[in-house]
Amino acid sequence: MAAPSFRFTHYDLKGQRAGTAVDVSLNTVNNVRLMTAGNFQRFKELLDFKYVGGVAKKSPIRLVVPEDGHWHLIVDMEGHHLLADSSVKITPRVAASRKTG
């Protein structure tokens, strides 16, 4: 089975709810890609895949989980010189409180 020819760091975010914030800190410019489990499999197999994110030119960068499900985050050096040192912080969406009147 083929694999990406560039180095990457994989974070398995497990099940996340829509609206969850994913803050990624990097020490250099890299690609940051948030994707579903199915798209992560396609990424590993060198097939076309969909993701949220792109080139992170600043740090930290915040991505928001678009729908409930199992999510993966990839930090990769494709098109860049070095693989960034990275860290991830997950902040669950806070449900809006209802006011009664």
N, C-alpha and C positions, 0 to 999 in steps of 0.2 A: 504494500500500500504506500502511495506517495505521501509526503508530508511537506509542509511549508519549508522553503530553503532558507528562510530568515529566522533569527531567534525571536522568541516571544515568551512572555510570562502569562500564565493562565490563572484566573481566579474563578473558582466555582462558587457562584453566589447563592446556589440552591434556590428554593422557592421564594419569590419576592412578589409583593403586591404592587399594582399600578400606582405610580406617584412616588415610589421610594426613590430617594436621592442617593446616587453613588458618586462620592467625591474621590477623585484619583489624584494623588500627588506624584510628581515626576521630577527627576533631576536634570532632564534634557528633553528636547523635542522628540516625541514618538507618536505613533498611532494608538488611539484608545478606542476599542470597539466593544460595545455591549450587544450581545446577541442571544437568541434563544438556544436551547439545547440542540434543536435540529440544525440551525445555522452553524453552530459550533462544530457539529459533525461534518458539515459541508466544508467549512474552513479547513479542517484537518485533512480532508480528502482532496483539497485543491479544486473544489467545485465553486461555482458562483454562490455567494451567500449575502445575506442582508444583515445590517447592523445599525446601531445608533452610535454616533460619534464621528471620529475622523482624526486628523492631525491635531495634536494638542500642543499649541505653541506657548501656552501659559500653564502655570500650576498654582493651585489645584484646578482641575477641570471638573465640572459637575454634569453628570448625565442623569436623566430621569427614566426609570423603568416605565415603558409605555403601557404594559398590560400585565396582569397576573400570570405567573408561570415560573419555570426554571430558567435562570439566566446565567450567562457566562460573561466574564470580562477578559479581554485580551489586551495586553500592552505589547506592541511589536515594533521592530526596527525597520520594517520594510520601507525602503527609500531613505533611510537615515543611517548615520555612521555607527551609532552605539545603541545597545539596548539600555533603556533607562532603568534606574533603580526606582521602584514604585511601591506605593502603599494605597490601600483602599479603605474608605470609611463608608459604612452604609447607615443612612438615616431614614427610618420608616416614615411614611407619610403620616402626618397627624390628622386625625379625623376632625372635621369642623364641628364645633359645639353648636347646639341649637339653643336659641334664646326663646324663652316662653314669655308671653306677654299678655 
